[in-house]
Structures are given as C-alpha cells and as structure tokens.
Amino acid sequence: MAFVALCLLAVVLFVTRDTHRAGISLRPKTTETSVSGPYYQQGMACWAAGDYIQAEENLLLALEEARREKSDAELETAEVMQKLGALYLSKQQYSKSCEFLTSAYVAFQKRLAFKMG
C-alpha cells in the first residue's frame, strides 16, 4: 500500500512539474507591480472622475515615462499598458484596447515565466 502511495505521489509531482514548465499551474501566479509616477497617478484620478481624455493623455505620458526607466521598467510598462487597454475598452475603442492588452499580457507572461522558471 505504501509503495502505491509513493508511486502515485511521484506521478503527481512529475505531472505538476511538467505542467508548471508549460505555464499551467495550480498555484496562482502573481507579481507586485506599482507605478508611482505622477502621470500614472493623475491618469488614474482623472479616469475615476470620468475625464477619459485627460486620463488617456496622462496614461500615455506615464507609458513613455515607464519605458525610459531602468529599474523594473518592464512590469511598470505592462501595468500602464493594461490600464490603457482597459481605458480604451471602456471608450469602446476595441482595436487600441486589444493592442495594449495583448502587449501587457505578453510582458506579464514573460516576466512571470522568468520568475517561475
């Protein structure tokens, strides 16, 4: 009986390892991302107030600012792109939304795969 349990445990660990390498995991993958730039903060405040035009301008400036930064710029850029994608989605500008959300997804996926692998 103990042998069967050990074999079953070995199979589960083997499958879990391979699925984890393939990007499938039972554990949630998270990353801490905070954008502290003033343009980002202003953009989010304008968005919350319903001023989409000003929010878009500030978030685009925040995106430029995040791309210039050297430390952890990839995650900050992805976070700003995700917010811009959501903003464009709320404005029903689907092609722009898809572009930004896809770029953010790719950046987050690369970063999470790097952290996990």
N, C-alpha and C positions, 0 to 999 in steps of 0.2 A: 504494500500500500504506500509506503514512504517513497519507494522507487517511482511509482506512478506520479505521485505528487511532485517529486523533484523533476521528472521529465516534463510534466505539464508546466511547471514554473519556468524551466529552461526554454520551452517553446514560446511562452508568453513574453519572456524577456527578449528573445531573439526577434519576434514579430514586432514588439514595441520599438526596439532599436531601429529596425529597418523602416518602419512606418515613420518614425521620427526623422530619420535621414531624408525621407521622401517629402517631408514637410507636413506630415499628418501627425498630430499629437493629441493625446487625451488631456494633457495639461495645457491650460490657456497660455498663449504666448503674448506677453505684454512688454511694453517698453515705456519708460518715463520720458516724456517729451514736454518741455516747457519753453515757450517762446516769450522772452522777456522784453523784446524790443518795443519802443514806444509806438511805432506804426502798427504793430500787431495789436497792442492793447487798445489803441484808438479805433482800429478797424473793427474789433470785436464789440466795442462800446457803441459804435455807430450802427452796426448790424443789429444789436439788441434794441436800439432806439428806432429801428426801421428805416434808417437812412442808408439804403443799399448802394447808392452811387458813391458816397463818401467812404463807406466800408470797403467797397471794391478798390478805390484808389489807395487807401491805407494798406490793405492787404497786399496789393501789388508792390507797393513800396517795401513792405515787410518781406516779401519774397525776394526782392532784389537785395535787401539787407542781409537776409539769411544766407543767400548764395555767396556773399562776399566774406562771411565769417569763416574762420579757420577751424574752430573747435566745435565738433558735433554739428556741423552745418547741414549734413545730410538729413538728420532727423528733423531739425528745425525747418528746413526747406520742405520736407514731406508734410509736416504738420500744417504749414501755411498753405501748401497746395491742396491739402484735404479741406481746409476751411474755405478756400476759394472755390473748390468744386462744389461744396455744399451751398455756398452763396449763389453760384450760377444755377444750381439746381432749383433753388427757391425762386430765382428770377426766370425760370423756365428757359434758360439758355443751355440746352442739353448738349450740344457739341462741345462747348467750352467746359461744361461740367464734366463730361466724360474724359476729356483730355487731362484736366487737372486731377481728377480722382484716379485715373489709371496711372498717371505719373507718381502720385502719392503712394498708391498701392505697391507699385514696383519698388520704390525706395524703401518703404517699410518692410516689404518681404525680404529684400536683400539684407537689410540690417538685422532683421530677426533671424534669418538663416545664418548670418555670420555669427551672431551671438549664441545661437543654439548649437552650431556645428563645430 
